Amino acid sequence: MRTFVFLTGLILFSSLAFSASLVIRDGVAHADEGNIQVVEAKAESQFPDGIMFSVAANSVDEIDDIRVFFSKVDQQGRSAYRSVDFEPGSSVSGESLLPSGSGSDYFPPGTKIEYSFEVRDKAGGVVRTDSQEFVYQDNRFDWRTVTEGLITVYYYGEYVQDRAETVLGAAKENLEKMLPVLGIAPTEPLRIVSYNNYRHMASALPFRSQAVSEGLQTQGMAFSDERVLLVHGFDPTVTGTVSHEFTHLLVAEAAGTAISQVPSWLNEGLAEYGNIDPTDDYDAALRYGIFTRRIRPLWYQGSFGGTPEDIIIAYGQGRSVVNYMITTYGQERMAALFPVLQRTLDIDLALLEVYGMDQYGLDSAWRQTLGLEPLPSPQELAAQGQKQPDNTEAEAASVEPTAEPDSQPAGATGDGEEKPDDVSTSPGCSAPTSSGSPAGLGILLLLGAPFGLVALPRLRRRWPFL
């Protein structure tokens, strides 16, 4: 009995001693286990360069290694780490910049991360601070928020809350419309960063190809990996842009790890289906594409490419095909497609299982509804050297498949991070610049089709794609 009491007392004393060795203040683990004490641990926005992590620590022994671990909140995935730069010693402070630049290093304002520091000394002591959350912000502005449910809109400036409420309302309406179409029930937050003008937003956007940016202005861009949408909140087409881009965040959630297998025609078609303020611009572009024989096969549209005219025609085709799928087969089939795609990782196999036809079959069925002849099969086209068929009025001038795009902006990388393969970022909803709007489409519309006089003013006023 005495032995039992003694052991119980010893265990209790050890527990109290351990508790006394770890004190939490302001999110920092102050520990003297191994004689290490972390006295400061924080993160700060260094827009547009990235996030600066800072740490200060003391130890009786020399501190020789500090790392900062981080991961994106609201997203399942592996955490990453970066080494902290500091001069070894018993009392140290150091910093590490998580860069946001171009390509795979880029992450948008509004990205929320979770981070912690690990400090080691030469005596073998190790301390890991408690995890903290941090939202990377464009610190040129004083941000405010409006929130409802899972959606938060960041905005800045006086007398701007009404506009932020408009943005929030568009996202809410889109969410209600698309949940049954995609068969999802989101549980993690989604963030929208609303800028007051294009000049402010342009500094926050990733690099875009010169060929596109010369003629088009981005009005919004979705970053599915970070669950963030950047938008020009005062553009006249903001409700359409928000609802279109917000759909991309939802499609990425529905597709999960199979997001890279969702072809552009489906992704963009769904985004336009979810657009709560659509125009007939895409219908006009589709008619123009049919008239000029520039409608390409669906199986060559895993990604959109070519001239701005080619791209806008592709969006019109994608919207028409998705409308056909939902109108003919119902929302339930579309919702059923994404779990199958996650399992098969092949859009043709998924379409066959859910719709009973692959991309060729779908392309043919859709063309027939428009009164067009189906294309030769992919095998026949390949046997013909991928030349344009002469017996169809719907085929494009070229059926060469476009190259897959470079890896999209995926967020931060670090010393120990492995980049995920399922990254998704939208090219962005765009409109023509006043000085460089693509004129070819408008001219050909005027010369080549009777609807050109009606469509051209709308295309110049609003050319949203993606």
C-alpha positions in Angstrom: 0.0 0.0 0.0 2.8 2.4 0.9 4.5 1.5 -2.4 1.3 2.3 -4.3 1.0 5.7 -2.6 4.6 6.5 -3.2 4.3 5.7 -6.9 1.1 7.6 -7.3 2.7 10.6 -5.6 5.7 10.3 -7.9 3.6 10.2 -11.0 1.6 13.2 -9.8 4.7 15.2 -9.0 6.2 14.4 -12.5 3.0 15.5 -14.2 3.0 18.8 -12.3 6.7 19.3 -13.1 6.1 18.8 -16.8 3.2 21.2 -16.7 5.4 23.8 -15.0 8.0 23.4 -17.7 5.6 24.4 -20.5 3.7 27.7 -20.2 1.5 29.1 -23.0 1.4 32.9 -23.4 0.1 34.7 -26.5 0.2 31.5 -28.6 3.9 30.9 -27.9 5.1 27.8 -26.1 7.6 29.0 -23.4 9.5 25.9 -22.5 12.5 25.3 -20.4 12.7 21.6 -21.2 16.2 21.3 -22.5 16.7 24.9 -21.2 15.0 26.4 -24.4 12.6 29.3 -24.0 10.8 30.7 -27.1 9.9 34.4 -26.2 8.5 35.5 -29.6 6.9 33.8 -32.6 5.0 35.7 -35.2 4.2 36.2 -38.9 3.7 39.4 -40.8 2.6 40.3 -44.4 5.4 41.6 -46.6 3.2 42.1 -49.6 3.9 41.5 -52.5 7.0 39.6 -51.4 5.3 37.1 -49.1 5.1 36.3 -45.4 7.9 37.0 -43.0 8.2 34.6 -40.0 10.1 35.9 -37.0 11.2 34.1 -33.8 13.3 34.8 -30.7 14.5 32.2 -28.3 16.9 31.7 -25.4 18.7 28.6 -24.0 21.6 27.8 -21.6 23.1 25.8 -24.5 23.8 27.1 -28.0 20.7 27.1 -30.2 21.8 25.7 -33.6 18.7 25.0 -35.5 15.3 26.7 -36.0 12.6 25.8 -38.5 9.2 27.2 -39.2 6.5 24.7 -40.3 3.4 25.8 -42.2 0.4 24.5 -44.1 -2.6 26.1 -45.8 -5.6 26.1 -43.6 -8.9 24.6 -45.0 -6.9 22.3 -47.2 -5.8 18.8 -46.5 -2.2 18.2 -47.5 1.4 17.9 -46.3 2.9 20.6 -44.3 6.1 22.3 -45.4 9.0 23.9 -43.5 11.6 26.5 -44.0 14.9 27.1 -42.2 15.1 30.3 -40.2 18.2 32.4 -40.7 20.0 33.4 -37.4 23.4 33.5 -35.8 23.8 30.5 -33.4 24.1 31.4 -29.8 22.3 31.2 -26.4 20.0 34.1 -27.2 18.9 34.3 -30.8 16.4 35.9 -33.1 15.8 35.1 -36.8 13.6 35.5 -39.8 12.5 33.4 -42.7 10.6 34.8 -45.8 8.0 32.6 -47.4 8.1 34.1 -50.9 5.2 34.9 -53.1 6.5 35.5 -56.5 5.6 34.0 -59.9 4.8 30.4 -60.9 4.6 27.9 -58.2 5.8 30.3 -55.5 2.8 32.6 -55.9 0.0 32.6 -53.3 -2.8 35.3 -53.3 -3.8 37.8 -50.6 -6.4 36.1 -48.5 -4.4 32.9 -48.1 -4.7 31.5 -44.6 -1.9 29.5 -43.2 -1.2 27.7 -39.9 2.4 27.8 -38.6 4.6 26.8 -35.7 8.4 27.0 -34.9 10.7 24.2 -33.9 13.9 25.2 -31.9 16.8 22.9 -31.2 20.0 23.4 -29.2 23.3 21.5 -29.1 22.3 19.7 -25.8 19.5 17.9 -27.7 16.7 20.1 -26.4 13.7 20.6 -28.8 10.7 22.9 -28.4 7.8 23.2 -30.8 5.5 26.2 -30.4 1.7 26.0 -30.6 0.2 26.4 -34.0 -1.1 29.8 -35.0 -3.3 30.9 -37.9 -2.4 33.9 -40.1 -4.0 35.5 -43.1 -1.7 36.9 -45.7 -3.0 40.4 -46.7 -2.2 43.1 -49.1 -1.0 45.5 -46.5 -1.3 48.6 -48.7 -4.9 48.8 -47.4 -6.8 48.6 -44.1 -9.0 45.6 -44.6 -12.5 45.1 -43.2 -14.7 42.0 -43.5 -18.3 41.0 -44.0 -19.1 37.4 -43.4 -22.1 35.1 -43.7 -21.8 31.3 -43.2 -18.6 30.0 -44.8 -18.1 33.1 -47.0 -16.0 36.1 -45.9 -15.4 39.2 -48.1 -12.4 41.4 -47.5 -12.8 45.0 -48.5 -11.2 48.4 -47.8 -12.2 52.1 -47.8 -15.1 54.1 -46.4 -18.5 53.8 -47.9 -17.6 50.5 -49.6 -19.5 48.0 -47.4 -22.5 48.1 -49.7 -20.3 46.9 -52.6 -18.8 44.2 -50.4 -22.4 43.1 -49.5 -23.1 42.9 -53.2 -20.1 40.6 -53.7 -21.1 38.5 -50.8 -24.7 38.2 -52.1 -23.4 37.0 -55.5 -21.3 34.3 -53.9 -24.2 33.2 -51.7 -26.6 32.9 -54.7 -24.0 31.0 -56.7 -23.4 28.6 -53.7 -27.1 27.8 -53.4 -27.4 27.3 -57.2 -24.4 25.0 -57.6 -24.5 22.8 -54.5 -27.1 20.4 -56.0 -25.3 20.5 -59.4 -22.0 19.5 -57.9 -23.3 17.3 -55.1 -21.2 18.9 -52.4 -21.7 20.4 -48.9 -18.7 22.6 -48.2 -17.6 22.8 -44.5 -14.5 24.9 -44.8 -14.4 28.8 -45.3 -14.1 30.5 -48.6 -12.6 34.0 -48.9 -13.1 36.8 -51.4 -10.7 39.7 -51.6 -12.5 42.7 -53.3 -10.4 45.5 -54.8 -11.8 48.9 -55.5 -10.1 49.2 -59.0 -8.2 47.2 -61.4 -4.9 49.1 -60.8 -5.0 48.0 -57.1 -5.8 44.4 -58.0 -3.2 44.1 -60.8 -0.4 44.2 -58.3 -1.9 41.2 -56.5 -2.3 39.0 -59.5 0.2 36.4 -60.7 2.1 36.9 -63.9 0.0 36.2 -67.0 1.2 35.4 -70.5 1.9 38.6 -72.5 -0.2 37.5 -75.4 -3.3 37.4 -73.2 -2.6 40.4 -71.0 -2.0 42.7 -73.9 -5.6 42.5 -75.0 -7.5 41.5 -71.8 -7.9 42.8 -68.3 -8.5 40.3 -65.5 -11.7 41.1 -63.6 -11.4 38.1 -61.2 -9.3 35.1 -60.5 -10.0 32.0 -58.3 -7.3 30.1 -56.4 -8.9 26.8 -55.5 -5.9 25.5 -53.6 -6.1 28.4 -51.2 -10.0 28.7 -51.4 -9.5 32.4 -52.3 -11.1 34.6 -55.0 -9.6 38.0 -56.0 -12.1 40.3 -57.7 -12.5 43.8 -59.0 -15.4 44.8 -56.8 -16.4 47.9 -58.7 -16.5 46.5 -62.2 -20.0 46.7 -63.7 -20.0 42.9 -64.2 -18.9 42.0 -60.7 -21.9 39.8 -59.9 -21.3 37.7 -63.0 -17.6 37.6 -62.4 -17.9 36.6 -58.7 -20.5 33.9 -59.4 -18.4 32.5 -62.3 -15.1 32.4 -60.4 -16.8 31.2 -57.2 -18.0 28.2 -59.2 -14.4 27.2 -59.8 -13.7 27.0 -56.1 -16.7 24.7 -55.8 -15.7 22.5 -58.8 -12.3 22.0 -57.2 -14.0 20.9 -54.0 -16.2 18.5 -55.9 -13.3 17.1 -57.9 -10.9 16.8 -55.0 -7.7 15.1 -56.0 -9.0 14.7 -59.5 -9.2 18.4 -60.2 -6.4 18.2 -62.8 -8.5 15.7 -64.7 -11.4 18.2 -65.1 -11.1 19.5 -68.7 -11.5 23.2 -69.3 -14.6 22.7 -71.4 -16.3 21.2 -68.3 -14.8 23.5 -65.7 -15.6 26.7 -67.7 -19.0 25.4 -68.8 -20.0 24.8 -65.2 -18.7 28.2 -64.2 -20.9 29.9 -66.8 -23.8 27.7 -65.8 -23.3 29.1 -62.3 -23.1 32.7 -63.5 -26.0 34.5 -62.0 -25.7 37.5 -64.4 -25.0 35.9 -67.8 -25.1 37.7 -71.1 -25.5 36.3 -74.6 -21.9 37.1 -75.5 -20.9 33.4 -75.4 -23.9 32.4 -77.5 -22.7 35.0 -80.1 -19.2 33.7 -79.9 -20.4 30.1 -80.4 -22.4 31.1 -83.5 -19.4 32.9 -84.8 -17.3 29.8 -84.2 -19.7 27.6 -86.1 -19.9 30.1 -88.9 -16.1 30.2 -89.3 -15.6 26.4 -88.7 -13.6 27.0 -85.5 -15.4 24.6 -83.1 -12.8 22.2 -81.9 -13.5 18.6 -80.6 -14.1 18.4 -76.9 -11.3 15.8 -76.4 -8.9 18.5 -77.6 -10.1 21.0 -75.0 -8.5 19.7 -71.8 -7.1 23.2 -71.7 -8.0 26.3 -73.7 -5.4 27.9 -76.0 -4.9 29.9 -79.1 -5.9 33.4 -79.8 -8.3 35.4 -77.7 -10.9 34.7 -80.3 -10.2 30.9 -80.0 -10.5 31.1 -76.3 -13.8 33.0 -76.2 -15.3 30.6 -78.7 -14.2 27.7 -76.5 -16.0 29.3 -73.5 -19.1 29.5 -75.6 -18.8 25.9 -76.6 -18.2 24.8 -73.0 -21.2 26.7 -71.7 -23.4 25.2 -74.4 -22.2 21.6 -73.8 -22.8 21.8 -70.0 -26.2 23.4 -70.5 -27.0 20.4 -72.8 -25.8 17.9 -70.2 -27.8 19.4 -67.4 -30.9 20.1 -69.4 -31.0 16.7 -71.0 -29.8 14.4 -68.2 -30.5 16.5 -65.0 -28.4 17.9 -62.2 -28.1 14.5 -60.5 -26.0 13.0 -63.3 -23.6 16.0 -63.1 -23.3 15.6 -59.4 -22.6 11.8 -59.8 -19.8 12.5 -62.3 -17.3 13.9 -59.8 -17.1 10.9 -57.4 -16.6 8.7 -60.4 -13.9 11.0 -61.8 -12.1 10.8 -58.5 -12.1 7.0 -58.7 -11.2 6.6 -62.4 -9.0 9.7 -62.9 -10.1 9.7 -66.5 -12.8 12.0 -67.9 -13.8 9.6 -70.7 -14.2 6.6 -68.3 -16.2 8.8 -65.9 -18.5 10.1 -68.7 -19.0 6.5 -70.0 -20.0 5.3 -66.5 -22.4 8.2 -65.7 -23.7 9.3 -69.2 -23.0 6.2 -71.3 -20.8 8.1 -73.7 -17.2 9.4 -73.7 -16.1 12.9 -74.9 -16.5 11.8 -78.5 -20.0 10.6 -77.9 -20.9 13.7 -76.0 -19.5 15.9 -78.6 -21.5 14.1 -81.3 -24.7 14.2 -79.4 -24.3 18.0 -78.6 -23.5 18.8 -82.3 -26.6 17.0 -83.4 -28.8 19.2 -81.2 -27.4 22.1 -83.1 -28.0 20.6 -86.4 -24.4 19.8 -87.1 -22.8 16.7 -88.4 -20.7 14.6 -85.9 -17.0 14.7 -86.3 -15.0 11.6 -87.3 -13.9 9.6 -84.3 -10.6 10.4 -82.5 -9.0 7.4 -84.1 -10.2 8.4 -87.6 -8.8 11.9 -87.0 -5.5 10.5 -85.9 -5.4 8.3 -89.0 -6.0 11.4 -91.1 -3.0 13.1 -89.5 -5.3 15.3 -87.4 -6.3 17.3 -90.5 -9.5 19.2 -90.5 -12.4 17.1 -92.0 -13.8 18.6 -95.1 -17.3 17.2 -94.6 -18.3 19.0 -91.4 -19.4 22.6 -91.0 -18.5 22.6 -87.3 -14.9 21.7 -87.1 -12.2 24.2 -86.3 -9.5 25.4 -88.7 -7.0 23.3 -86.7 -7.6 20.2 -84.5 -4.1 20.1 -83.1 -4.4 19.5 -79.3 -3.1 22.4 -77.3 -0.2 21.8 -75.0 -0.9 21.4 -71.3 -0.3 24.7 -69.4 2.6 25.1 -67.1 1.9 24.3 -63.4 -0.6 26.9 -62.1 0.0 29.2 -59.1 -0.2 26.7 -56.2 0.8 28.6 -53.1 4.0 28.5 -51.1 6.9 26.2 -51.4 9.5 25.5 -48.7 12.6 23.6 -48.0 10.7 20.5 -47.1 7.6 20.8 -49.2 6.4 18.5 -51.9 4.2 20.3 -54.4 0.8 18.7 -54.8 -0.3 17.5 -58.2 -3.9 18.6 -57.9 -3.3 22.3 -57.8 -6.0 24.4 -59.5 -6.1 28.1 -60.4 -8.4 29.7 -62.9 -7.0 31.8 -65.7 -9.3 34.6 -64.6 -12.4 36.4 -65.7 -11.3 39.0 -68.2 -12.6 41.9 -70.3 -11.0 43.8 -73.2 -8.7 46.7 -72.4 -9.8 50.0 -73.8 -6.7 50.3 -75.8 -6.1 46.8 -76.8 -9.3 44.9 -77.2 -9.1 42.1 -79.7 -10.7 43.5 -82.9 -10.5 40.4 -85.1 -13.6 38.7 -83.6 -15.7 41.9 -83.8 -14.7 42.6 -87.4 -15.4 39.1 -88.5 -18.7 39.2 -86.7 -19.7 42.3 -88.6 -18.6 40.9 -91.9 -19.4 37.3 -91.6 -22.6 36.9 -89.6 -25.9 38.8 -89.3 -25.8 38.8 -85.5 -22.6 40.8 -85.5 -24.2 44.2 -85.2 -26.0 43.0 -82.1 -23.2 41.1 -80.5 -20.2 43.5 -81.0 -21.3 46.2 -78.6 -21.9 43.6 -75.8 -18.5 42.0 -76.5 -16.7 45.3 -76.2 -18.6 46.2 -73.0 -18.2 42.8 -71.4 -16.0 39.9 -72.4 -15.8 37.8 -69.3 -13.9 34.6 -69.7 -13.3 32.3 -66.9 
